Amino acid sequence: MWKDSLQDTIVAISTALGEGGIGIVRLSGGESLAIANKIFVGHNKAKPTSFKSYTMHYGKIVDKHRIIDEVILSVMRGPKSYTRQDVVEINCHGGLVSLNKILGLALKHGCRLASPGEFTKRAFLNGRIDLAQAEAVIDIIRAKTESALKISLEQLSGTLSQKILKIRQGLLDTLVILEADIDFPDEDIPAQGLTKISLGLRTIDTQLNALLNSASGARILREGLHVVICGKPNVGKSSLLNALLKKERSIVTPIAGTTRDTIEELIDVKGIPVRIVDTAGIFKPHDLIEKKAVKLARRQINLADLVIILFDASHKLDQEDQRLIKEIKNKKVIAVINKIDLKPRIEKDEIARGFSKVVSLAAKSGKNLNLLEDALSDFVYQGQLPNPEFMLVSNLRHIHALREAQKFIVQARGLLTEQLPIELITQDLKDACVYLDKILGKNFSADLLDRIFANFCIGK
């Protein structure tokens, strides 16, 4: 089905809908220039079919001699274009009426409305980029911080693909040697050759490990670190959220239990996108509303990558504090002693006995807030700030494929050590190659492409 659709000329609005200075309507396909001929009138009456590639032209979009908008029309002829087909981009004024009128004209003259991500899908199917690079496009669009953007740009440039291809080539080289042994059973592989194969597989295993070890940090930079602030009522959870946001987002009062619902915001902490959630105080509820608020807070804690538990420095630990400590014992936690500007009744050592990371601060004044930001950064980077260029694997599909490939490599190494039949080893290596090929899109199904590109916006 997708092969047939490649012959269509597609069109979509490629800029965000709403008021803006510029809006873009993009066409791609064999009839792009011919359709542009029918709706574009240049100042010198020249037709888009005569325009050179990578040129821009001033003119008007017209419908039966009625002017729709003044525009700049760009021409990019295939195969040196984003889709490797002829591409026309109409830069018009960024209003809904103008954009929709131009879109409607293109549809009227023979275009088909593009499906989500269809321009990038064509770039992949026409061999301009591989599937890993195609997936990087949506990651660039959705990047929440500069670090996340760098990871996505590295993937789009082909850095990850080159590493996968290098590993894949090592597997193929090993397979050639092993299959030669199968074809010529009278000529056994010498001991030196087996040692070389074993070392080669160990190198491949190490390379896969390096990619997978970067995955957790890269995934967080891509999707955001899910952090939940919890604690008893009135320990300063909302004040802490406001301090991290550097604006008043949560209502703060001396009345315990002011926050009933969860409040979620996205902040940038040293290049890390942090989805931080302020929850209701966890305590024994007295009515249905409080019961639901506490239940929602506990659900957020269960989903969190990291929990910030708050204690009030001006009050001794009580049973509610101890109950909450038990509830989060299996979570990754940063303990925060808040309100250190008041007379202290909690010792830091008292908290440190239960938590490996303890920060003391005053949320209202912002004192020592930087220490909490450092702790959040350390949680992602384990105390070191690696270059995002080395954190290439952030996509869950890629992570799964790499883990499966590594599983077969480890299995093959074990079979080789046990001197089991070569046929079993070669099958494991072939299976590992299959999973590497899935990352690059060397083998794929229509369903896989539909799932991947359904996440794209129309127009990209």
Helices and strands as residue ranges (DSSP letters): H 2-5, E 10-13, E 20-28, H 32-39, E 40-42, G 48-50, E 55-63, E 66-76, E 87-94, H 96-108, E 112-113, H 118-125, H 131-142, H 146-157, H 159-183, H 191-213, H 215-223, E 225-231, H 237-245, E 263-269, E 272-278, H 288-303, E 306-312, H 319-327, E 333-338, H 348-352, E 358-360, H 369-381, G 388-390, H 396-417, H 422-440, H 446-453
